Amino acid sequence: MILNLIGLRCPEPIMVIRKTIRNIKKNEKILVLSDDPATKRDIPNFCYFMEHQLLKHEITIKPYRFLLKKGL
C-alpha cells in the first residue's frame, strides 16, 4: 500500500498513518511518501512508541520515503 502524504504538515501525516495502520493486518507494509521535514523525526518515533517496524527510510531527497510494517 502506498500512502501519499505530500503536502500535509505536522501533525497530519502521523494522524493519517495512525488511522491507516489501524485498518490493515499485522505484518502488512505501507510505503509512506512525505515532503514534511518533521516526518524525518516523527515517523521513526511513531513506529518505536506504537511497536511497528520502520523497515527502510530514505530522507536525503524529497519526497521522503518510509517503509513501515505493522506490528502489534
TIZAKOL-704749 format. One record per atom (N, C-alpha, C): x, y, z; atom name; residue number from 0; residue in three letters. Coordinates in nm, 4 decimals, always signed. Atoms other than C-alpha are relative to their C-alpha. Layout:
// residues N
[[X Y Z] CA NUM ALA]
...
//
This chain:
// residues 72
[[+0.0854 -0.1166 +0.0000] N 0 MET]
[[+0.0000 +0.0000 +0.0000] CA 0 MET]
[[+0.0902 +0.1232 +0.0000] C 0 MET]
[[-0.0740 -0.1262 +0.0043] N 1 ILE]
[[+0.1302 +0.3477 -0.0839] CA 1 ILE]
[[-0.0879 +0.1083 +0.0602] C 1 ILE]
[[+0.0705 -0.1078 -0.0679] N 2 LEU]
[[+0.0291 +0.6375 +0.1369] CA 2 LEU]
[[+0.0688 +0.1307 -0.0380] C 2 LEU]
[[-0.0580 -0.1249 +0.0480] N 3 ASN]
[[+0.0923 +0.9711 -0.0367] CA 3 ASN]
[[-0.0426 +0.1140 +0.0921] C 3 ASN]
[[+0.0287 -0.1073 -0.0953] N 4 LEU]
[[+0.1156 +1.2417 +0.2305] CA 4 LEU]
[[+0.0673 +0.1309 -0.0402] C 4 LEU]
[[-0.0662 -0.1210 +0.0487] N 5 ILE]
[[+0.2871 +1.5034 +0.0160] CA 5 ILE]
[[-0.0965 +0.1174 +0.0113] C 5 ILE]
[[+0.0813 -0.1198 -0.0197] N 6 GLY]
[[+0.1600 +1.8491 +0.1047] CA 6 GLY]
[[-0.0584 +0.0118 +0.1392] C 6 GLY]
[[+0.0518 -0.0050 -0.1368] N 7 LEU]
[[+0.0447 +1.7556 +0.4552] CA 7 LEU]
[[+0.1105 +0.0425 +0.0956] C 7 LEU]
[[-0.0953 -0.0482 -0.0995] N 8 ARG]
[[+0.2132 +1.9203 +0.7529] CA 8 ARG]
[[-0.0368 -0.0519 +0.1371] C 8 ARG]
[[+0.0146 +0.0488 -0.1368] N 9 CYS]
[[+0.2635 +1.8126 +1.1125] CA 9 CYS]
[[-0.1179 +0.0699 +0.0684] C 9 CYS]
[[-0.0046 +0.1413 -0.0363] N 10 PRO]
[[+0.0621 +1.6659 +1.2803] CA 10 PRO]
[[-0.0761 -0.0914 -0.0962] C 10 PRO]
[[+0.0849 +0.0780 +0.0911] N 11 GLU]
[[-0.1449 +1.5497 +0.9809] CA 11 GLU]
[[+0.0611 -0.1320 -0.0484] C 11 GLU]
[[-0.0531 +0.1282 +0.0480] N 12 PRO]
[[+0.0966 +1.2849 +0.8435] CA 12 PRO]
[[-0.0116 -0.1127 +0.1025] C 12 PRO]
[[+0.0079 +0.1045 -0.1029] N 13 ILE]
[[+0.1094 +1.0947 +1.1737] CA 13 ILE]
[[-0.1451 -0.0402 +0.0243] C 13 ILE]
[[+0.1415 +0.0319 -0.0200] N 14 MET]
[[-0.2682 +1.1185 +1.2135] CA 14 MET]
[[-0.0501 -0.0934 -0.1104] C 14 MET]
[[+0.0425 +0.0835 +0.1129] N 15 VAL]
[[-0.3232 +0.9693 +0.8661] CA 15 VAL]
[[+0.0646 -0.1385 +0.0083] C 15 VAL]
[[-0.0685 +0.1294 -0.0139] N 16 ILE]
[[-0.0613 +0.6968 +0.9228] CA 16 ILE]
[[-0.0670 -0.0830 +0.1087] C 16 ILE]
[[+0.0616 +0.0734 -0.1115] N 17 ARG]
[[-0.2174 +0.6026 +1.2550] CA 17 ARG]
[[-0.1358 -0.0579 -0.0404] C 17 ARG]
[[+0.1320 +0.0469 +0.0434] N 18 LYS]
[[-0.5669 +0.5782 +1.1042] CA 18 LYS]
[[+0.0137 -0.1142 -0.1015] C 18 LYS]
[[-0.0201 +0.1020 +0.1031] N 19 THR]
[[-0.4401 +0.3760 +0.8075] CA 19 THR]
[[+0.0508 -0.1301 +0.0597] C 19 THR]
[[-0.0619 +0.1200 -0.0570] N 20 ILE]
[[-0.2323 +0.1357 +1.0140] CA 20 ILE]
[[-0.0986 -0.0785 +0.0860] C 20 ILE]
[[+0.1043 +0.0692 -0.0771] N 21 ARG]
[[-0.5337 +0.0567 +1.2325] CA 21 ARG]
[[-0.0841 -0.0908 -0.0884] C 21 ARG]
[[+0.0887 +0.0717 +0.0917] N 22 ASN]
[[-0.7165 -0.0709 +0.9247] CA 22 ASN]
[[+0.0697 -0.1044 -0.0863] C 22 ASN]
[[-0.0686 +0.1058 +0.0737] N 23 ILE]
[[-0.4541 -0.3134 +0.7970] CA 23 ILE]
[[+0.0344 -0.1131 +0.0962] C 23 ILE]
[[-0.0320 +0.1174 -0.0818] N 24 LYS]
[[-0.3488 -0.6567 +0.9187] CA 24 LYS]
[[+0.1446 +0.0049 +0.0486] C 24 LYS]
[[-0.1351 +0.0119 -0.0537] N 25 LYS]
[[-0.0438 -0.7361 +1.1285] CA 25 LYS]
[[+0.0937 -0.0507 -0.1096] C 25 LYS]
[[-0.1071 +0.0327 +0.0955] N 26 ASN]
[[+0.2754 -0.7639 +0.9197] CA 26 ASN]
[[-0.0207 +0.0576 -0.1393] C 26 ASN]
[[+0.0151 -0.0687 +0.1282] N 27 GLU]
[[+0.1282 -0.5685 +0.6266] CA 27 GLU]
[[+0.0925 +0.1203 -0.0019] C 27 GLU]
[[-0.0944 -0.1105 +0.0154] N 28 LYS]
[[+0.3513 -0.2957 +0.4873] CA 28 LYS]
[[-0.0667 +0.1202 -0.0649] C 28 LYS]
[[+0.0463 -0.1259 +0.0577] N 29 ILE]
[[+0.2899 +0.0677 +0.3991] CA 29 ILE]
[[+0.1233 +0.0782 -0.0443] C 29 ILE]
[[-0.1027 -0.0915 +0.0468] N 30 LEU]
[[+0.5134 +0.2879 +0.1861] CA 30 LEU]
[[-0.0565 +0.1408 +0.0136] C 30 LEU]
[[+0.0459 -0.1361 -0.0256] N 31 VAL]
[[+0.4758 +0.6462 +0.3074] CA 31 VAL]
[[+0.0884 +0.0970 -0.0777] C 31 VAL]
[[-0.0694 -0.1074 +0.0704] N 32 LEU]
[[+0.5700 +0.9411 +0.0857] CA 32 LEU]
[[-0.0373 +0.1311 +0.0668] C 32 LEU]
[[+0.0267 -0.1261 -0.0682] N 33 SER]
[[+0.6067 +1.2791 +0.2540] CA 33 SER]
[[+0.1056 +0.1030 -0.0377] C 33 SER]
[[-0.0971 -0.1076 +0.0209] N 34 ASP]
[[+0.7704 +1.6167 +0.1997] CA 34 ASP]
[[+0.0111 +0.0908 +0.1227] C 34 ASP]
[[-0.0059 -0.0772 -0.1245] N 35 ASP]
[[+0.7260 +1.7457 +0.5567] CA 35 ASP]
[[+0.1272 -0.0376 +0.0758] C 35 ASP]
[[-0.1237 +0.0311 -0.0725] N 36 PRO]
[[+1.0687 +1.7717 +0.7282] CA 36 PRO]
[[-0.0235 -0.0614 +0.1379] C 36 PRO]
[[+0.0284 +0.0545 -0.1334] N 37 ALA]
[[+0.9065 +1.6864 +1.0637] CA 37 ALA]
[[-0.0192 -0.1514 -0.0033] C 37 ALA]
[[+0.0213 +0.1451 +0.0066] N 38 THR]
[[+0.8282 +1.3344 +0.9387] CA 38 THR]
[[+0.1302 -0.0778 +0.0158] C 38 THR]
[[-0.1291 +0.0681 -0.0179] N 39 LYS]
[[+1.2010 +1.2520 +0.9436] CA 39 LYS]
[[+0.0207 -0.0380 +0.1461] C 39 LYS]
[[-0.0070 +0.0273 -0.1437] N 40 ARG]
[[+1.1715 +1.2630 +1.3233] CA 40 ARG]
[[-0.1249 -0.0735 +0.0476] C 40 ARG]
[[+0.1274 +0.0500 -0.0527] N 41 ASP]
[[+0.8032 +1.1841 +1.3764] CA 41 ASP]
[[-0.0297 -0.1456 -0.0353] C 41 ASP]
[[+0.0340 +0.1368 +0.0408] N 42 ILE]
[[+0.7663 +0.8606 +1.1781] CA 42 ILE]
[[+0.0849 -0.1040 +0.0737] C 42 ILE]
[[-0.0758 +0.0967 -0.0812] N 43 PRO]
[[+1.0595 +0.6762 +1.3432] CA 43 PRO]
[[-0.0474 -0.0050 +0.1453] C 43 PRO]
[[+0.0504 -0.0024 -0.1378] N 44 ASN]
[[+0.9304 +0.7885 +1.6850] CA 44 ASN]
[[-0.1356 -0.0687 +0.0107] C 44 ASN]
[[+0.1309 +0.0647 +0.0016] N 45 PHE]
[[+0.5759 +0.6798 +1.5982] CA 45 PHE]
[[+0.0165 -0.1520 -0.0032] C 45 PHE]
[[-0.0214 +0.1453 +0.0110] N 46 CYS]
[[+0.6999 +0.3341 +1.4948] CA 46 CYS]
[[+0.0530 -0.0573 +0.1305] C 46 CYS]
[[-0.0583 +0.0484 -0.1254] N 47 TYR]
[[+0.9038 +0.2973 +1.8126] CA 47 TYR]
[[-0.1055 -0.0088 +0.1103] C 47 TYR]
[[+0.0959 -0.0044 -0.1104] N 48 PHE]
[[+0.6292 +0.4007 +2.0528] CA 48 PHE]
[[-0.1239 -0.0859 -0.0236] C 48 PHE]
[[+0.1189 +0.0790 +0.0303] N 49 MET]
[[+0.3482 +0.2159 +1.8724] CA 49 MET]
[[+0.0344 -0.1452 -0.0353] C 49 MET]
[[-0.0494 +0.1365 +0.0221] N 50 GLU]
[[+0.5597 -0.1003 +1.8246] CA 50 GLU]
[[-0.0232 -0.0513 -0.1421] C 50 GLU]
[[-0.0023 +0.0376 +0.1408] N 51 HIS]
[[+0.5613 -0.1006 +1.4451] CA 51 HIS]
[[+0.1462 +0.0015 -0.0437] C 51 HIS]
[[-0.1372 +0.0035 +0.0477] N 52 GLN]
[[+0.8731 -0.1564 +1.2366] CA 52 GLN]
[[+0.0206 +0.1003 -0.1123] C 52 GLN]
[[-0.0443 -0.0849 +0.1098] N 53 LEU]
[[+1.0450 +0.1046 +1.0246] CA 53 LEU]
[[+0.1055 -0.0811 -0.0743] C 53 LEU]
[[-0.0877 +0.0922 +0.0720] N 54 LEU]
[[+1.1982 -0.1292 +0.7676] CA 54 LEU]
[[+0.1071 +0.0721 -0.0798] C 54 LEU]
[[-0.0915 -0.0726 +0.0872] N 55 LYS]
[[+1.3595 +0.1299 +0.5448] CA 55 LYS]
[[-0.0454 +0.1448 -0.0072] C 55 LYS]
[[+0.0367 -0.1394 +0.0215] N 56 HIS]
[[+1.3725 +0.5040 +0.5012] CA 56 HIS]
[[+0.1046 +0.0693 -0.0862] C 56 HIS]
[[-0.0849 -0.0820 +0.0857] N 57 GLU]
[[+1.5157 +0.7491 +0.2501] CA 57 GLU]
[[-0.0371 +0.1447 +0.0282] C 57 GLU]
[[+0.0335 -0.1363 -0.0432] N 58 ILE]
[[+1.5353 +1.1015 +0.3885] CA 58 ILE]
[[+0.0996 +0.1038 -0.0511] C 58 ILE]
[[-0.0963 -0.0962 +0.0529] N 59 THR]
[[+1.8075 +1.2670 +0.1813] CA 59 THR]
[[-0.0593 +0.0869 -0.1101] C 59 THR]
[[+0.0658 -0.0778 +0.1050] N 60 ILE]
[[+1.5820 +1.3808 -0.1031] CA 60 ILE]
[[-0.1513 -0.0100 +0.0168] C 60 ILE]
[[+0.1464 +0.0011 -0.0065] N 61 LYS]
[[+1.2148 +1.4720 -0.1280] CA 61 LYS]
[[-0.0550 -0.0627 -0.1268] C 61 LYS]
[[+0.0742 +0.0286 -0.1224] N 62 PRO]
[[+0.9750 +1.3098 -0.1256] CA 62 PRO]
[[+0.0731 -0.1038 +0.0847] C 62 PRO]
[[-0.0563 +0.0980 -0.0919] N 63 TYR]
[[+1.0943 +1.1243 +0.1812] CA 63 TYR]
[[-0.0823 -0.1277 -0.0122] C 63 TYR]
[[+0.0673 +0.1304 +0.0104] N 64 ARG]
[[+1.0117 +0.7529 +0.1758] CA 64 ARG]
[[+0.0250 -0.0801 +0.1271] C 64 ARG]
[[-0.0067 +0.0816 -0.1210] N 65 PHE]
[[+0.9372 +0.5335 +0.4760] CA 65 PHE]
[[-0.0769 -0.1290 -0.0256] C 65 PHE]
[[+0.0677 +0.1285 +0.0132] N 66 LEU]
[[+0.8556 +0.1631 +0.4616] CA 66 LEU]
[[-0.0289 -0.0514 +0.1403] C 66 LEU]
[[+0.0439 +0.0422 -0.1326] N 67 LEU]
[[+0.6550 +0.0618 +0.7684] CA 67 LEU]
[[-0.0646 -0.1371 -0.0074] C 67 LEU]
[[+0.0645 +0.1303 -0.0133] N 68 LYS]
[[+0.5435 -0.2818 +0.8804] CA 68 LYS]
[[-0.0793 +0.0016 +0.1294] C 68 LYS]
[[+0.0856 -0.0020 -0.1177] N 69 LYS]
[[+0.2505 -0.3104 +1.1167] CA 69 LYS]
[[+0.0444 -0.1060 +0.0994] C 69 LYS]
[[-0.0362 +0.0913 -0.1080] N 70 GLY]
[[+0.3432 -0.4652 +1.4488] CA 70 GLY]
[[-0.1242 -0.0427 +0.0749] C 70 GLY]
[[+0.1129 +0.0389 -0.0841] N 71 LEU]
[[+0.1065 -0.5247 +1.7386] CA 71 LEU]
[[-0.1224 +0.0700 -0.0487] C 71 LEU]
//
